[in-house]
Amino acid sequence: MTHSQMILGMQLGNGYGSQPAAWRAPGVDPSNYTDFDAQVRYAQAAERGKFAFLFLPDFLALSGNLDHEAPQLTLEPMLTLAAIARGTQRIGLVATGSTTFNEPYNLARQFKALDVMSHGRAGWNAVTTSDPASAANFGRQIAARPQRYQRAHETIQIAQALWGSWQPDAWLKDAAAGRFADPGKIQPINLGGEHVASQGPLPIPPSEQGQPVIFSAGGGDYGLELAGRYASAVIGAVFTIEDARAQREAIRDAARRAGRNPEEVKFFAGVMPAIGPTKRAALDRRVALGEQTFPARVPYLGSMLGLDLEVAQLDRPLSPAQLAAVRPSPFDPRSPRALEVAREGWTIREVLAHGVIDYHPTPVGPASVTADHLQEWFEAGAADGFWVSIDVYEDGIDTFVDEVVPLLQERGLFHLDYEGPTLRENLGAPAQYGLDPRLTDPAR
């Protein structure tokens, strides 16, 4: 893998798309929420576009307004990826797994089983959980941040040790001699800390990539330390090139402090493209998807701009007096972009259709606009790659694969084919098996 080419991953959620109203979009089967065949079909489309991985976020409580919005996430990420593993060959399979409400043995077993099943394509996005509703589903309360992250460190280290509890050559498979495995090379780990422990070993030999790749998506000092010590890839949420560069460099610094080569850690910025033959067509697509959600977002847009906006103004632009009174919120990094779009004279509905309240930047227009955005950020050193959130999976994945990917390939920014059969190869992540020997503070 060359350093001059970006890596792409794709967010995969509820079977509809990343926009709340995707379940009602033309051509979408409203039953896709429980249709694993649809998830496999979408994964196959992403694999056709040579995406390095699918990224499945997770949330441990039901949320959202179910009256008119579908839950945003899969029924269960590991079972979803098990289905996808049987219908794909190269694309990586990355699921979120909470270190707060899972024991390390469960996590280690599930992710390594997925890794073996997929022939070395599994990744674990190791996160802590801070949501009280999620805690209530486990009959617990949320612990303080230091305790949650201490448990995360212990959980990851124990999982790594469990993954390595079979030596690479322990599985003999010698039918003639009647020897299945060498018990001397399958050992307990007997590792524990203040919060979690495990005896081991796992009942699972190594996969083609050895063990799953660790991802991270946490923020703040605690999240940086976690990513710097363990992650080979970090899923980011940034809105400007400057913020992305700063976050990427902070992660690389954290890796250096942990005794690692910072090149081992890839930073992925999010993007939520709105693609159409023209900018007007792309906006109209998002306007249709926001029919029910945009009115509720008007007051929030007002708070971003320091204005008292009313729903009655949804189809009018900001007035000259309002533009003169605008004070972008210093607490929301999306505010400058919202103001920039508002000053172009769009109606409030159209401003919202530009994705100014979405979780990641939204390039709007033909495929070249999205390709230009990715190229600008990549060449500015803001990211090693991108995780793409498609608005409506049913047609949006194919549009990205057929229109954006060829542009990136023509520009020499994206590969023509996979580097190899494993996630590690396609990320350029180093080989690892068992607990990282560079860690100087193992779980106690």
N, C-alpha and C positions, 0 to 999 in steps of 0.2 A: 504494500500500500504506500502510495506517495503522499507526501505532506501537502501537495498542491491540490488535492481533491477532497471535497467535503464528504461527510457521511450523513445519510438521511435515516431517520426513524419515523414511525407513524404512530400517533395516538390511536388507540382502539377502545371504544367505549361501549355504548348500550345497544349497538346493532343498527343505529340510525345515523348518527353523526354528532359533531361537537356542538352544533347549534340546538338550543332547547326545542325548537319546533321542527327539527329534521324528521320526526316521526310522521308528520303530516305532509311532507314534501311530495310533489308529483312522482309517481313511480315507486314510492317506498311502501313496502308492506308493513302496516301498523303492528303486525304480529312478530316482527323481527326481534323484539325484546327477548323472546325465549327461543329464537331460531338459531341454533349453533351452526347450521349449514350456511346461513347468511354470513356469520362471522368468518367461517372458513373461506367463503367466496371473496370476502373483502381482503383477507390475508393473502390469498392467491393473487389478487390484483396488485397489492403492494409488492409482492415478491416479483411479479412481472416487471415492476419498475426498479428492481434491484435495491429496494430499501434494506438497510442492514438489520433493522429490528422493528418489531411492534412493541409499543409501550402501553401497558394496561395499568392506569391508575386504579386506586381502590379507596373506598370510604366505608367504614364499618357501621353506618347507620343510614336509614332511609331518609332522604332529604328532598327538598323541592316542592313545588306546588303541583301535586299529582292531578289536580283538576284539569290542567291543560298541558302539563309538561311531563315527559317520560323521565324516569331516573337516568342520570347521565352515565352510569357505569355498568359494566357487565354483571351478570348474575353472580359470578364467582370467577376471579381471574385465572386460577390454576386449572379449573376444569375447562374453561374456555380455551386456554392454551394447549391443554391435552388434546382437545378436538382438533385444533389448528395444526398441531404437530403432525397429525396423521395425514393432513391434506396439503402439506408444504414440504419443501426440501432444504431450503437455504436460509430463509428469513429468520432472524433471531426472535426469541420469545421472552419478553421481559415483563414480569409481573411485580406489582407492589405487595410487599409483605410486612406487616407491622411487627416491630420488635417489642412493642409495648404489650400486645395482647396475644402473642404466640410464644410458645416455648422453643428454644433453639433446636431441639431434636425434631420437632414437627417441621419447622422451616427447612432444616437441613435435609430431611428425608424427602419432603415434597419437591423441593427445587432440584435435588440431585436426581430424583426419579424422572422429573420432566427433562432434565439434561440428558439422561440416558435414553429416554424415549425418543427425543428429538435428534439424537446423535450429535450432541454437543452444541445446542443452540439456546440454552436457557440462561436467563439473567435474573437477578434478584434486586429489585429496587428496595433497599432496606431503609425503612422510615420509622420514626416514632409517631405516636398518635396523641393529639392534644385535644380532641373533641369530646366534650362531656357526654353527648348522646351516644357516641361510640362506646365510651367507658360503661355507660349504663347497660348496654347490651351484653356486657360481660360481668355485670353485677359489681362493678368497681368504680373508683373515682380516679381522676387524672392526677398523677404524681407530679411533683415539681420538676421543672425542666432539667436540672442537674441529675436527678434520679433517673428520669426517662432516658437520658443520653448515656448514663453509666450502664444502664441495663442494655442499651443498644450496643455499646462497645463489647460487653460481655457476650451478648447473643451472637454477634457477628463472629467473634473470635472462636466461640464454641462451635458454631456452624462450620467455619473453615476447618477446624480440627476434626470434626466428624466427617467432613468431605474427604479428608486425607486418611481416614482410619483404615482403609484398604490401601496397602502399598500398590504402586502401579502394576507390579508383576505378581500380585497375590492370587489372581484368578487363573488357575492352571488349565482348566477344561481338558484335562488329559484322560479321555475315556479309556484308552488302552491300559493305562496304569491304574485306573480307578481313582484318580485324584482330582477332585473338583477344585479345590483351592488349598493354599498353604496357610494353615491357621496361625503360624508364626508371623505372618505378614498382615494379619488382620487383628488389630489391637484396640482395646479400650483407650479412651482419651483421659478419663478421670479429671475433667477440667471444671472448675467452678469459680464463681465470684460472689459478690454480695447479693445478687438478685436471681441469678440462674445458674444451673449446673447440668452436666450430663456425663454419664459414664461411657456410653458408646460400646462398641462401634456401630456404624450404620450397616445395614445389610446390602449395600449397593457399591459395586466396583466403579472405577473411574469411567467417565464418558470419553468421547473422542477429543474433547477440549480439556479433559481432566476434571474440572468442576465448574459450576455456574460462575458467570461474571457478575460482580457486584456493581450495582448502580446506586446513586444517591440523588435525592431531590430536596434535601433539607436546606434551610438558610440559617443565617446568623453564625456567631462564633462556634457554637456547639455543632451545627451542621457542617461547617467548614472543616472542623477537626475530623469529624466522622468521614467526610468525603476524602480528605487528604490522606487518611490512614488506610482506607479500604477500597475506595471506588476506582473503577476503571472508566466510568462514564458518569457524568453529572447532568441531570435534567434541570435546565434553568428556566427562570421566568424573568425576562428583562425586556425593556421597552425602547432602549436606545443603544446605539453602538457603544457609546461611552460607558454606560452601565454594564453592558455585556463584557467589554474588555476588562473592566475593573473586577467583575465577578470571576471571570475566567482566570485572571492573574492571581486573585485571592485564593482560588482553589489550587492553582499550581504552587503558590507559596506554601500552602498547607501541606501539599505532598512533599515538598522539599524538607519541611520541618519534621516530617515523619520518616525521613530517610529514603524517600522514593524519588525516582526520576520523574519530573513533572510531565514529561511527554507521555507517560503512561495513562494520564487522566484526560479524557476527552470531554469537552464542554459542549452541550447541545442547547442552543437557544430555540425557543418556541416560535412558531409562526402559524397564523390562521388565515390562509389565503382566501380571497373572494375572487373567483376567476369567471370571466365571461368573455364573449367575443369582443365586447367594448366595455369601457368603464360603466356606461349607463346600464348595460345588461347585467354586469356584475353587481351593481348597486340594486337593481330591481330584484335580483335573486335574494339578496340579503333583506331588502324591504319586505318581501313576501314571507321570509322566514321569521321576521321580527314583528309580524302583524299583532300578535298577542303580547309580546314581551316588551316592545318599545315604549308603550305608554307608561309602564311602571318604572322605566329607566330614566324618564325625563327628570324627575327631582334629583336623581343621583348625578346626572350630567350637570344639572344646575349647581350642585355642591362642588363638583370638580372645577367649575368655572367661576365660582363665587357669586352665582346669580340665583334668583328665585324664579325658576322656570315652571310653567304650568303646562299641563297636557293639552290645553286648548291651542297652544302655539306649535304643536307637533309638526304641522305642515307649513310652517312659516320659518324663515331664517331669523337669526338674531337681529334685532333692530340696531340702528346706529348707536342709540343710547345704551343698549345692552352691551354692545361690543366695546364701547368706551368705558363701561363699568366693570368689565371682566377682570377677575383676579384669580388666575389659575391656582389651584390648591398645591401648596408645597409638599403635601403629604401623599399625593397620588402621582406617580411617575407618568401616568397616562394623560394628565391634564394638558401639557404643552401640545401634544398631538391633537387633542380634542379642540383646543383653541385654534390651531393651525387650520383644521378642516372647517371649523365654524366661520373663520374669516374668509374662506373661499366663497361664501354665499349660499351654501347648501341649507335646505330646511333641516330642522332638528331631527326629523325622521331619517333624512339622508346622512346627517352627521353620525347618528347611531348606526346606520348601515355601513359606515366606514369602519366599524368594529372598535370604536374608541373606548368602549367599556369592556371589550373582550380581554381575555387573560394574556394575550400575546399580540404582537403587531399584526395588522391585517393589510397586506398589499392588495389593492383593489384594481381590477382591470383585466386585460388580456394576460395570457400566460407569461409573456415577456416581463410584465411588471413584477410578478412573483420571482421569476428568475433573476431579474435585476436586483431585487431586495436581497435574495440569498447571496448573490455574488458580491454585492457591496459589503455586507456584514462579514462574509467569509474572508474577503481580501483585506478587510480592515483589521483582521485578527480578533474579531469579536466572538468567534465560535469555531469549533472544529467541525461542526455539523449542525443539523436542525432536526427537531421533532415537529412533525407537521400534523396539525389538527384540521382534518377535512370537515367542511360544514355539513355535507350530506354524503354519506359513504356510497350510496347506490350509484350515483353518477360522478361524484367529486373525485374519487380515487382514480378512476380511469382518466378523467380530465387531467389530473396532475401527472399521471404516468405518461399519457400520450402527448401532452403539450409542454409541460414544464421540464420533465426529465430530459427529453431530447435536446432542448435548448442548453441545459447545463452540460450535457455530454458534448455537444458541438463546441462549447466554449472551453472544453478540457477541464471542467470543474467537477465532474462526476464520472465514476467508473462506468464502463460498458458492461461489466459482468462482476459477479462476486469474486472476492479474493480466494475464497475457499469454502468448505462446507460448514465451518463452525463460527459461532458468534465472535470468539476471540480473534480469529483471522480477519473477519470483516470489520472489526473495530480497531485492529492493530494493537490489541491488548496483549501484554506479555503472558507467557505460560505461568501458571500457578497451580500448585497442588498442596492442599493442606493449609495449615496456619502460616501466614506470611512470616518467614524467619527474621525479617527486618524489624518487626514490631518489638519494641523494647519493654512494653508494659502489658504482657498477656493477662488475660482474666485470671483472677486469683480466687 
